[in-house]
């Protein structure tokens, strides 16, 4: 895969999955905080679920096949971003070393 094409693809995939990753991260963080943690079970109170908790659980976990497919696609996108970012880093590193070697020879 050519460098400029990989750069462009990496950028567009990153822009596409970033909002979904942010939603997953924020809903997961809010679920982890005591105020939003599955009702008041973490505070020793009653275990009724509030509206925020139900919204966050549905947003973060969500039932059904579509949400499972969403999580798999998001995970694959994040893994692809990491792999393509690593390839881009190695390509830039190789080009910099090649440039430094040719500059040293002259």
Secondary structure, 3 states (H helix, E strand, C coil): CCHHHHHHHHHHHHHHHHHHHHHHHHHHHHHHCHHHCCCCHHHCCCCCCCHHHHHHHHHHCCCCHHHHHHHHHHHHHHHHHHHHHHHHHHHHHHHHHHHHHHHHHC
